[in-house]
């Protein structure tokens, strides 16, 4: 597989440490109400910096929610 989506995905995966979840700005727009996150920057040589969000936890108000737990 080739293309921008695959390249960007590889950048997020390589920037995440073991056990961490990084999401794109686009995905952050979908999960900000549910997840406690921290904004981080992924440095690249040719594509410019990517904005990412490190998911730290599920917000307390959503813990126990069966839909959220499946995510």
N, CA and C atoms as an extended XYZ file, in Angstrom:
213
Properties=species:S:1:pos:R:3:atomname:S:1:resname:S:1:resid:I:1 pbc="F F F"
N         0.846       -1.169        0.000 N   UNK     1
C         0.000        0.000        0.000 CA  UNK     1
C         0.891        1.232        0.000 C   UNK     1
N         0.427        2.254       -0.677 N   UNK     2
C         1.168        3.507       -0.744 CA  UNK     2
C         0.199        4.670       -0.620 C   UNK     2
N         0.744        5.837       -0.386 N   UNK     3
C        -0.075        7.033       -0.368 CA  UNK     3
C         0.059        7.813        0.926 C   UNK     3
N        -0.556        8.994        0.922 N   UNK     4
C        -0.468        9.899        2.058 CA  UNK     4
C        -1.062        9.318        3.331 C   UNK     4
N        -2.191        8.621        3.208 N   UNK     5
C        -2.840        8.070        4.392 CA  UNK     5
C        -1.943        7.037        5.062 C   UNK     5
N        -1.333        6.178        4.266 N   UNK     6
C        -0.451        5.148        4.811 CA  UNK     6
C         0.775        5.800        5.445 C   UNK     6
N         1.335        6.800        4.791 N   UNK     7
C         2.506        7.495        5.321 CA  UNK     7
C         2.184        8.187        6.644 C   UNK     7
N         1.066        8.871        6.692 N   UNK     8
C         0.678        9.579        7.913 CA  UNK     8
C         0.424        8.582        9.051 C   UNK     8
N        -0.239        7.484        8.736 N   UNK     9
C        -0.499        6.455        9.742 CA  UNK     9
C         0.806        5.905       10.307 C   UNK     9
N         1.775        5.669        9.439 N   UNK    10
C         3.082        5.170        9.883 CA  UNK    10
C         3.751        6.180       10.808 C   UNK    10
N         3.601        7.458       10.531 N   UNK    11
C         4.190        8.498       11.393 CA  UNK    11
C         3.585        8.468       12.790 C   UNK    11
N         2.246        8.348       12.852 N   UNK    12
C         1.586        8.289       14.153 CA  UNK    12
C         2.024        7.046       14.924 C   UNK    12
N         2.081        5.919       14.239 N   UNK    13
C         2.478        4.670       14.896 CA  UNK    13
C         3.909        4.740       15.412 C   UNK    13
N         4.819        5.282       14.623 N   UNK    14
C         6.216        5.331       15.048 CA  UNK    14
C         6.439        6.361       16.158 C   UNK    14
N         5.581        7.376       16.237 N   UNK    15
C         5.733        8.400       17.281 CA  UNK    15
C         5.167        7.933       18.620 C   UNK    15
N         4.251        6.980       18.598 N   UNK    16
C         3.644        6.491       19.837 CA  UNK    16
C         4.616        5.557       20.560 C   UNK    16
N         4.709        5.725       21.852 N   UNK    17
C         5.507        4.818       22.672 CA  UNK    17
C         4.664        3.591       22.989 C   UNK    17
N         5.283        2.551       23.501 N   UNK    18
C         4.560        1.336       23.844 CA  UNK    18
C         3.368        1.604       24.748 C   UNK    18
N         2.212        1.127       24.363 N   UNK    19
C         1.013        1.292       25.166 CA  UNK    19
C         0.292        2.610       24.983 C   UNK    19
N         0.845        3.519       24.190 N   UNK    20
C         0.211        4.815       23.970 CA  UNK    20
C        -0.699        4.777       22.754 C   UNK    20
N        -1.694        5.651       22.794 N   UNK    21
C        -2.578        5.835       21.653 CA  UNK    21
C        -2.466        7.285       21.217 C   UNK    21
N        -2.083        7.498       19.968 N   UNK    22
C        -2.069        8.833       19.380 CA  UNK    22
C        -3.171        8.900       18.337 C   UNK    22
N        -3.902       10.002       18.330 N   UNK    23
C        -4.938       10.197       17.322 CA  UNK    23
C        -4.687       11.493       16.580 C   UNK    23
N        -5.163       11.539       15.364 N   UNK    24
C        -5.016       12.734       14.522 CA  UNK    24
C        -5.959       13.831       15.003 C   UNK    24
N        -5.753       15.021       14.488 N   UNK    25
C        -6.642       16.141       14.804 CA  UNK    25
C        -8.063       15.832       14.343 C   UNK    25
N        -8.178       15.140       13.220 N   UNK    26
C        -9.493       14.774       12.700 CA  UNK    26
C       -10.217       13.812       13.652 C   UNK    26
N        -9.492       12.826       14.167 N   UNK    27
C       -10.099       11.889       15.112 CA  UNK    27
C       -10.380       12.567       16.445 C   UNK    27
N        -9.533       13.489       16.847 N   UNK    28
C        -9.739       14.231       18.089 CA  UNK    28
C       -11.098       14.929       18.076 C   UNK    28
N       -11.490       15.457       16.936 N   UNK    29
C       -12.785       16.128       16.818 CA  UNK    29
C       -13.940       15.185       17.157 C   UNK    29
N       -13.724       13.891       17.017 N   UNK    30
C       -14.766       12.900       17.305 CA  UNK    30
C       -14.717       12.373       18.744 C   UNK    30
N       -13.571       12.479       19.408 N   UNK    31
C       -13.431       11.851       20.732 CA  UNK    31
C       -13.188       12.822       21.880 C   UNK    31
N       -13.114       14.110       21.637 N   UNK    32
C       -12.726       15.054       22.690 CA  UNK    32
C       -13.673       15.049       23.874 C   UNK    32
N       -14.940       14.725       23.659 N   UNK    33
C       -15.886       14.694       24.776 CA  UNK    33
C       -15.671       13.477       25.671 C   UNK    33
N       -15.099       12.426       25.112 N   UNK    34
C       -14.979       11.144       25.802 CA  UNK    34
C       -13.588       10.928       26.396 C   UNK    34
N       -12.570       11.422       25.709 N   UNK    35
C       -11.191       11.112       26.088 CA  UNK    35
C       -10.471       12.318       26.677 C   UNK    35
N        -9.671       12.047       27.690 N   UNK    36
C        -8.758       13.041       28.248 CA  UNK    36
C        -7.483       12.940       27.414 C   UNK    36
N        -7.097       14.033       26.769 N   UNK    37
C        -5.981       13.988       25.820 CA  UNK    37
C        -4.947       15.060       26.125 C   UNK    37
N        -3.816       14.910       25.468 N   UNK    38
C        -2.723       15.876       25.552 CA  UNK    38
C        -2.232       16.133       24.129 C   UNK    38
N        -2.175       17.398       23.744 N   UNK    39
C        -1.727       17.752       22.399 CA  UNK    39
C        -0.219       17.567       22.287 C   UNK    39
N         0.223       16.911       21.218 N   UNK    40
C         1.649       16.696       20.965 CA  UNK    40
C         1.937       17.012       19.501 C   UNK    40
N         3.209       17.178       19.193 N   UNK    41
C         3.639       17.438       17.824 CA  UNK    41
C         4.533       16.309       17.353 C   UNK    41
N         4.281       15.844       16.149 N   UNK    42
C         5.124       14.830       15.535 CA  UNK    42
C         5.982       15.542       14.498 C   UNK    42
N         7.270       15.557       14.732 N   UNK    43
C         8.207       16.223       13.816 CA  UNK    43
C         8.504       15.318       12.620 C   UNK    43
N         8.500       15.908       11.429 N   UNK    44
C         8.883       15.178       10.222 CA  UNK    44
C         9.842       16.036        9.414 C   UNK    44
N        10.597       15.410        8.559 N   UNK    45
C        11.566       16.153        7.739 CA  UNK    45
C        10.919       16.821        6.534 C   UNK    45
N        10.000       16.119        5.882 N   UNK    46
C         9.511       16.604        4.596 CA  UNK    46
C         8.053       17.042        4.595 C   UNK    46
N         7.239       16.506        5.502 N   UNK    47
C         5.813       16.824        5.487 CA  UNK    47
C         5.432       17.968        6.409 C   UNK    47
N         6.361       18.478        7.180 N   UNK    48
C         6.030       19.463        8.196 CA  UNK    48
C         5.593       18.756        9.462 C   UNK    48
N         5.324       19.510       10.501 N   UNK    49
C         4.923       18.915       11.776 CA  UNK    49
C         3.462       18.489       11.722 C   UNK    49
N         3.171       17.335       12.338 N   UNK    50
C         1.803       16.849       12.456 CA  UNK    50
C         1.329       17.125       13.872 C   UNK    50
N         0.088       17.553       14.009 N   UNK    51
C        -0.531       17.697       15.321 CA  UNK    51
C        -1.180       16.358       15.652 C   UNK    51
N        -0.952       15.890       16.849 N   UNK    52
C        -1.555       14.651       17.316 CA  UNK    52
C        -2.030       14.862       18.746 C   UNK    52
N        -2.848       13.947       19.202 N   UNK    53
C        -3.340       13.993       20.577 CA  UNK    53
C        -3.084       12.645       21.221 C   UNK    53
N        -2.405       12.669       22.364 N   UNK    54
C        -2.137       11.456       23.130 CA  UNK    54
C        -3.344       11.213       24.032 C   UNK    54
N        -3.959       10.058       23.893 N   UNK    55
C        -5.101        9.708       24.739 CA  UNK    55
C        -4.557        9.233       26.081 C   UNK    55
N        -4.897        9.978       27.135 N   UNK    56
C        -4.411        9.642       28.470 CA  UNK    56
C        -5.386        8.734       29.204 C   UNK    56
N        -6.672        8.956       29.009 N   UNK    57
C        -7.680        8.127       29.676 CA  UNK    57
C        -9.057        8.452       29.111 C   UNK    57
N       -10.017        7.626       29.507 N   UNK    58
C       -11.417        7.908       29.233 CA  UNK    58
C       -11.915        8.772       30.386 C   UNK    58
N       -12.654        9.820       30.069 N   UNK    59
C       -13.151       10.712       31.114 CA  UNK    59
C       -14.067        9.949       32.060 C   UNK    59
N       -14.007       10.319       33.341 N   UNK    60
C       -14.762        9.629       34.385 CA  UNK    60
C       -16.253        9.532       34.061 C   UNK    60
N       -16.812       10.580       33.471 N   UNK    61
C       -18.253       10.586       33.202 CA  UNK    61
C       -18.654        9.532       32.162 C   UNK    61
N       -17.679        8.970       31.435 N   UNK    62
C       -17.964        7.963       30.421 CA  UNK    62
C       -17.528        6.563       30.833 C   UNK    62
N       -16.848        6.433       31.958 N   UNK    63
C       -16.432        5.105       32.411 CA  UNK    63
C       -17.662        4.281       32.760 C   UNK    63
N       -17.651        3.040       32.318 N   UNK    64
C       -18.807        2.180       32.526 CA  UNK    64
C       -19.807        2.238       31.396 C   UNK    64
N       -19.637        3.178       30.472 N   UNK    65
C       -20.511        3.285       29.304 CA  UNK    65
C       -20.156        2.161       28.337 C   UNK    65
N       -21.080        1.288       28.047 N   UNK    66
C       -20.792        0.102       27.241 CA  UNK    66
C       -20.346        0.456       25.819 C   UNK    66
N       -20.870        1.530       25.253 N   UNK    67
C       -20.458        1.945       23.905 CA  UNK    67
C       -19.015        2.419       23.917 C   UNK    67
N       -18.643        3.237       24.893 N   UNK    68
C       -17.292        3.762       24.999 CA  UNK    68
C       -16.294        2.646       25.284 C   UNK    68
N       -16.672        1.684       26.128 N   UNK    69
C       -15.760        0.592       26.465 CA  UNK    69
C       -15.395       -0.246       25.243 C   UNK    69
N       -16.262       -0.301       24.243 N   UNK    70
C       -15.980       -1.077       23.037 CA  UNK    70
C       -14.976       -0.375       22.134 C   UNK    70
N       -14.779        0.929       22.340 N   UNK    71
C       -13.825        1.672       21.516 CA  UNK    71
C       -12.476        1.307       21.921 C   UNK    71
